[in-house]
């Protein structure tokens, strides 16, 4: 499984792709977010974390989408 991440100046899109079948497993579009890193959890391939400028979120892949598990907001 691979993770593809596209970023513009203020918006980001995270796409999880099964690179064997080339099927999109899940995706999410984040408005006004500058991501710097996306990582899978080492013990669960269905969980990932996104981090960036004032952004740190935990996600779970469910039903072909990413559902938020936890959101931390920095001021």
KAVEN-V173430 format. One line per field, one symbol per residue. ss: DSSP state (~ for helix, > for strand, _ for the rest). psi: psi as a letter, one per 30 degrees, with the letter a starting at -180 (. if undefined). burial: 1 if it has 24 or more other ideal C-beta (glycine too) atoms within 12 Angstrom, else 0. A space follows every 10 residues. Layout:
ss=???
psi=???
burial=???
//
This chain:
ss=_>>>>>>___ _>>>>>>>__ __>>>>>>>> ____>>>>>> >__>>>>>>> >>__>>>>>> >>__>>>>>> >>___
psi=klkkkkkaef lkkkkkkjfe fhkkellkkj khkjkfkkkl kffjfgklkk lajhkjkklk kkhglkkkek kkkk.
burial=0010100000 0101110000 0000111101 0010100101 0000001111 1100101110 1000010000 00000
//
